[in-house]
């Protein structure tokens, strides 16, 4: 049976400032979560906040950072480091925001923030410590920008730089493809199970490498072709606050290609395309074409302009282009109950 690790859900109400909360399950150790954007997150439970290990910020407009204080407040007494990634100068903006509070009662906390500033060609990493009252911004390192942005044994995160009058960043989380042994083929070849199968599954062998089993020589490449099946990893993508010219359309389609779940802003109707372009947003029709051209499995619409009485008109327009489109399920009530 295939093991899944990423479980996304939208945070915020239907016309709210959304975030995408991705539970990371079935991995060793403490449960974790990734949060994309920091909108109105009052519908998260305290335990959800505490699980967050990584926050991915699209850009620093207020509707995408309004929930930052809740995130900090619920984690202040945790012995942990949260990694926050977004477009430069995110570290400077968050440092100033934290310096706007007084921290004398939690200065013994071991809570830390590691903030990554994404520039066009480099990424700079900084550290802020609660025990120092967030007074100092420590430079950690500078690395070349690349995809994936980060990776572990279970999944990887990639990004794309978009255009919102300022850089806005879209994100993708994808589970690694899973390799499985076809046991019927294994039995047909009368081969025993053993440690050699793990090497076969990883593909960590040269084209001419062989193994001897019961006196018979087998080529690893041939065995891999006959015995291994590949199950594509689950992929979730998040795109918001961008225009969609020809260049960006091609880049976004390539980025979200084959996504199982695609969460995308749908701010305007196509009849208001001039407004969409003026404010660097997408129309519902454009979003539908992105989903269709990228062969995504399901499109979820978020981030609607308040000029429309109901977002249903945006849904109807997107569905004309890409039928498997819907609104994400959203929670109804605030769940924050603990004060620090």
C-alpha positions in Angstrom: 0.0 0.0 0.0 1.3 3.5 -0.9 2.2 5.7 2.1 1.2 9.3 1.9 2.8 12.1 3.9 1.2 15.4 2.8 -2.3 16.3 3.8 -3.3 19.8 2.8 -6.3 21.9 3.9 -7.3 25.5 3.6 -7.2 27.8 6.7 -9.7 30.7 6.8 -13.3 31.2 5.7 -14.6 31.4 2.1 -13.9 35.1 1.6 -11.1 35.3 4.1 -7.3 35.8 3.9 -6.4 32.2 3.3 -3.4 30.1 4.3 -2.7 26.5 3.2 -2.0 24.2 6.1 -0.2 20.9 5.1 -0.1 18.2 7.8 3.0 16.1 7.4 2.2 12.6 8.7 3.6 9.1 8.8 7.2 10.2 9.3 9.4 9.1 12.3 9.4 11.4 15.3 7.2 14.4 16.2 4.4 15.3 13.7 5.1 18.4 11.7 3.2 20.8 9.4 4.0 23.3 6.7 2.0 26.5 6.5 1.8 28.4 3.2 1.1 32.1 3.8 0.0 33.5 7.1 -3.5 34.9 6.6 -6.3 34.8 9.1 -5.5 31.5 10.9 -7.8 31.8 13.9 -9.5 28.6 12.7 -6.4 26.5 13.6 -6.3 24.7 16.9 -3.4 25.3 19.3 -2.0 21.8 18.5 -2.0 22.8 14.8 0.1 25.8 15.5 2.6 23.9 17.6 3.1 21.3 14.8 4.2 24.0 12.3 7.9 23.6 11.4 8.1 25.6 8.1 6.2 28.6 6.9 6.3 29.6 3.2 5.3 33.2 2.5 4.3 34.3 -1.0 4.8 38.0 -0.3 4.6 40.6 2.5 1.2 42.2 1.8 -0.9 42.4 5.0 -3.5 39.8 3.9 -0.7 37.2 3.6 1.0 38.1 7.0 -1.9 39.1 9.2 -1.8 35.8 11.1 2.0 36.0 11.8 1.4 37.1 15.4 -0.9 34.2 16.2 1.8 31.8 14.8 4.5 33.4 17.1 2.2 33.6 20.1 1.2 29.9 20.1 4.8 28.8 19.8 6.6 31.2 22.1 7.2 28.7 24.9 8.1 25.8 22.6 11.7 24.6 22.4 11.8 24.6 18.6 13.0 26.5 15.5 10.5 27.5 12.9 11.8 28.0 9.4 10.2 31.0 7.5 10.9 31.3 3.8 9.8 34.1 1.5 10.9 36.9 -0.8 13.6 39.4 0.4 13.6 41.5 2.5 11.3 39.2 4.6 13.8 38.9 7.4 14.0 42.6 7.8 10.2 43.1 7.8 9.6 40.3 10.4 12.5 41.6 12.5 11.0 45.0 12.7 7.6 43.5 13.4 8.9 41.5 16.3 10.8 44.5 17.7 7.5 46.3 18.0 6.7 44.1 21.1 8.2 43.8 24.6 9.5 40.3 25.4 10.6 40.5 29.0 8.4 37.6 30.3 9.5 35.1 27.7 13.2 36.0 27.4 14.1 32.5 28.8 12.3 30.8 25.9 14.4 28.6 23.5 12.1 29.4 20.6 13.9 30.6 17.4 13.0 31.7 13.9 15.2 30.9 10.9 14.3 33.2 8.1 15.3 32.7 4.5 15.3 35.7 2.1 14.9 34.6 -1.5 16.6 36.9 -4.0 16.7 36.2 -7.8 19.9 34.2 -7.6 20.8 33.7 -4.0 19.1 32.9 -0.6 20.3 34.5 2.6 19.5 32.8 5.9 19.1 34.6 9.3 18.4 33.7 12.9 16.2 35.5 15.5 16.1 34.2 19.1 13.4 34.8 21.6 16.0 34.5 24.4 17.6 37.7 23.0 14.2 39.3 22.8 14.5 39.1 19.0 16.9 42.1 19.2 19.6 40.7 17.0 19.4 39.4 13.5 22.2 36.8 13.1 23.4 36.0 9.6 23.7 32.3 9.1 24.8 31.7 5.4 24.3 32.6 1.8 23.5 29.9 -0.8 22.7 29.8 -4.5 19.0 29.8 -5.2 17.8 26.4 -6.6 15.0 23.9 -6.9 14.1 22.0 -4.9 14.2 24.7 -2.2 14.6 22.0 0.4 14.2 18.2 0.4 14.1 15.3 2.9 13.5 11.6 2.7 9.8 12.0 2.2 9.1 15.1 0.1 10.6 18.2 -1.5 9.6 21.8 -1.8 10.1 23.9 -4.9 9.3 27.5 -5.7 8.6 29.9 -8.6 9.0 33.7 -8.7 5.9 35.4 -9.9 5.0 39.1 -10.7 2.7 41.1 -8.4 4.4 44.5 -8.8 6.8 43.0 -6.3 8.1 39.5 -6.4 5.5 37.0 -5.2 6.4 33.3 -4.8 4.4 30.2 -5.6 5.2 26.9 -3.9 5.0 23.2 -4.7 5.3 20.3 -2.2 5.7 16.9 -3.8 6.2 13.5 -2.2 9.0 11.5 -3.7 8.0 8.8 -6.2 7.7 5.5 -4.5 9.3 2.4 -6.0 7.7 -1.0 -5.5 8.7 -4.5 -6.4 6.4 -6.5 -8.6 6.2 -9.7 -6.5 4.5 -11.7 -9.3 7.5 -10.9 -11.6 9.9 -11.7 -8.7 8.2 -15.1 -8.3 8.2 -15.8 -12.0 12.0 -15.2 -12.2 12.3 -17.5 -9.1 14.4 -14.8 -7.3 14.6 -14.7 -3.5 14.0 -11.5 -1.6 17.0 -9.9 0.0 19.0 -6.7 0.7 19.7 -6.5 -3.0 16.1 -5.4 -3.6 16.6 -2.2 -1.6 19.4 -1.2 -3.9 17.3 -2.1 -6.9 14.5 0.2 -5.6 16.8 3.2 -5.1 18.3 2.9 -8.5 21.7 3.4 -7.0 23.7 1.3 -9.5 25.6 1.7 -12.7 24.2 0.5 -16.0 26.6 -2.4 -16.3 26.5 -3.5 -12.6 25.4 -7.0 -11.9 24.6 -9.3 -9.0 25.0 -13.1 -8.6 22.1 -14.9 -7.1 22.2 -18.7 -6.7 25.1 -18.9 -9.3 23.2 -16.8 -11.9 24.4 -13.4 -12.9 21.7 -10.7 -13.2 22.1 -7.2 -14.6 20.6 -4.6 -12.2 19.3 -2.4 -15.0 17.4 -5.3 -16.5 16.0 -6.4 -13.2 14.9 -2.8 -12.5 13.0 -2.7 -15.7 11.2 -6.0 -15.0 10.6 -5.8 -11.3 10.1 -2.1 -10.3 7.0 -0.1 -10.7 6.9 3.6 -9.9 4.0 5.2 -8.0 4.1 9.0 -8.6 4.3 11.1 -5.4 1.4 13.3 -4.3 1.9 16.9 -5.5 0.2 20.1 -4.1 0.8 23.5 -5.6 -0.1 27.0 -4.4 -0.1 30.1 -6.7 -1.4 33.5 -5.7 -1.1 37.2 -6.4 0.4 37.3 -9.9 -0.3 38.4 -13.4 -0.3 35.8 -16.2 1.4 37.0 -19.4 2.6 34.5 -22.0 5.9 34.0 -20.3 4.5 33.4 -16.8 1.7 31.1 -18.2 4.3 28.8 -19.6 6.4 28.9 -16.4 3.5 28.3 -14.1 2.1 25.4 -16.3 5.6 23.8 -16.2 5.8 24.3 -12.4 2.3 22.9 -11.5 2.4 20.1 -14.1 0.5 17.0 -13.0 -0.4 18.4 -9.6 -2.9 16.4 -7.7 -4.2 19.5 -5.9 -3.8 23.0 -7.3 -4.8 25.9 -5.0 -4.9 29.2 -6.9 -6.1 32.7 -6.5 -9.1 33.6 -8.6 -9.6 37.3 -8.0 -11.5 38.6 -11.0 -13.9 37.6 -13.8 -12.6 37.7 -17.3 -14.7 40.8 -18.1 -12.6 42.6 -15.5 -9.3 41.5 -17.0 -8.1 45.1 -17.1 -8.5 45.3 -13.4 -6.8 42.0 -12.9 -3.8 43.2 -14.9 -3.8 46.6 -13.1 -3.6 45.0 -9.6 -1.4 42.0 -10.7 -4.0 39.3 -10.2 -5.5 36.4 -12.1 -9.0 36.0 -13.7 -11.0 32.8 -13.1 -10.7 32.0 -16.8 -6.9 32.3 -16.7 -6.7 30.0 -13.7 -8.9 27.4 -15.5 -6.5 27.4 -18.5 -3.5 27.0 -16.2 -5.1 23.9 -14.6 -6.2 22.5 -18.0 -2.8 23.0 -19.7 -0.9 21.6 -16.7 -3.2 18.5 -16.5 -3.7 18.9 -12.8 -6.1 16.6 -11.1 -8.2 19.1 -9.1 -8.3 22.9 -9.0 -9.3 24.8 -5.8 -10.2 28.5 -6.0 -9.1 30.9 -3.3 -8.5 34.7 -2.8 -11.5 36.4 -4.3 -12.1 40.1 -5.0 -14.8 41.6 -2.7 -16.3 43.4 -5.7 -18.5 40.3 -6.4 -21.5 39.6 -4.3 -20.7 35.9 -4.4 -17.6 34.0 -5.4 -19.9 31.5 -7.2 -19.6 33.6 -10.4 -15.8 33.0 -10.3 -16.3 29.3 -9.8 -18.7 29.1 -12.8 -16.2 30.9 -15.1 -13.3 28.6 -14.1 -15.4 25.4 -14.5 -16.2 26.4 -18.1 -12.5 25.9 -18.9 -11.6 23.2 -16.3 -14.5 21.2 -15.0 -12.8 19.6 -12.0 -12.8 22.9 -10.1 -14.3 23.7 -6.7 -13.9 25.8 -3.6 -11.9 24.1 -0.9 -13.7 23.0 2.3 -13.3 25.7 4.9 -13.8 25.7 8.6 -16.6 27.7 10.2 -15.4 28.6 13.7 -12.4 30.2 15.5 -10.6 27.5 17.5 -7.7 29.5 19.2 -8.3 28.9 22.9 -4.9 29.3 24.7 -3.2 32.5 25.7 0.6 32.6 26.3 
